[in-house]
Amino acid sequence: MRRVFRAYVWRNPTVGYIQGIAFPFYRMRKWLSEEDVFWTLCIIVESYLPLDFYVEMYGATIHAKIFQKIFFQKNLVPDLLEIFERSDYALENLSARLYLSLFAQMLTEE
């Protein structure tokens, strides 16, 4: 996988390497060849995601903030929101991790 990510950094130095993007592609490597993983990475990052999604994480951060606003404005799962507020943990931190990993990162207890 190191070669896949090095090749992608060479192909697209503007985006470079983002730690969170590794999660879905490590999982894909179980079923796809190294070359297929590389081209899948290219297609997803360059065709399906907004241009600035990984460039300094603007896109992922904005998506996380929007998710947080909707969650609070609609008062979705109020008990969970109360836990986040009491623990002084920003919901944005959790959602940014999920967006960066394209929802492939497992949620763990920390």
C-alpha positions in Angstrom: 0.0 0.0 0.0 2.9 2.3 0.6 3.6 2.2 -3.2 0.0 3.0 -4.0 0.0 6.1 -1.8 3.5 7.2 -3.0 2.3 6.9 -6.6 -0.8 8.9 -5.8 1.3 11.7 -4.2 3.4 11.8 -7.3 0.3 11.9 -9.5 -1.6 14.5 -7.5 0.8 16.5 -5.3 -1.9 19.1 -4.6 -3.9 16.6 -2.6 -0.9 14.6 -1.4 -1.4 11.9 1.3 -4.1 12.2 3.9 -4.0 9.6 6.8 -7.7 9.1 6.9 -8.0 8.1 3.2 -6.0 4.9 3.9 -8.8 3.2 5.7 -11.1 2.4 2.8 -8.2 1.5 0.5 -6.5 -0.9 3.0 -9.8 -2.7 3.0 -10.1 -2.7 -0.8 -6.6 -4.3 -1.0 -8.1 -7.5 0.3 -10.0 -8.0 -2.9 -8.2 -5.8 -5.5 -4.7 -5.8 -7.0 -2.4 -2.9 -6.0 -2.9 -1.3 -9.4 -6.7 -1.5 -9.1 -6.6 0.1 -5.7 -4.5 2.9 -7.1 -6.9 3.6 -10.0 -9.9 3.3 -7.6 -8.2 5.9 -5.4 -7.7 8.2 -8.4 -11.3 7.9 -9.5 -12.8 8.5 -6.0 -10.6 11.4 -5.1 -10.5 13.1 -8.5 -14.0 12.4 -9.8 -16.4 11.9 -7.0 -15.2 14.1 -4.2 -15.2 18.0 -4.3 -11.9 19.4 -5.5 -10.9 20.8 -2.1 -12.1 17.8 0.0 -8.6 16.7 1.0 -6.7 19.9 0.2 -5.9 21.1 3.7 -9.1 19.2 4.7 -11.4 22.1 3.8 -14.1 19.9 2.3 -14.1 17.3 5.0 -14.1 20.0 7.7 -17.0 21.9 6.1 -19.0 18.7 5.7 -18.4 17.9 9.3 -19.6 21.3 10.4 -22.7 21.1 8.3 -23.4 17.6 9.8 -23.0 19.1 13.3 -25.3 22.0 12.6 -28.1 19.7 11.2 -27.7 17.4 14.2 -28.1 20.2 16.7 -30.8 22.2 14.8 -33.0 19.2 14.3 -32.3 18.0 17.8 -31.6 14.5 16.5 -31.0 12.0 19.2 -31.2 14.5 22.1 -29.7 12.1 24.7 -26.6 11.6 22.5 -26.3 15.4 22.0 -26.4 15.9 25.8 -23.6 13.4 26.2 -21.5 15.3 23.7 -22.2 18.6 25.5 -21.4 17.2 28.9 -18.2 15.6 27.8 -17.1 18.8 26.0 -16.3 16.7 23.0 -17.1 18.4 19.7 -19.3 16.3 17.4 -17.3 17.8 14.6 -14.2 15.9 15.6 -16.0 12.6 15.2 -17.7 13.4 12.0 -14.5 14.9 10.5 -12.8 11.5 11.1 -15.6 9.7 9.4 -15.6 12.0 6.4 -11.9 11.8 6.0 -12.0 8.0 5.9 -15.0 8.0 3.6 -17.0 6.4 6.5 -14.7 3.3 6.5 -13.1 4.0 9.8 -14.5 2.0 12.7 -16.0 3.9 15.6 -14.2 2.8 18.8 -14.6 3.6 22.4 -12.0 6.1 23.5 
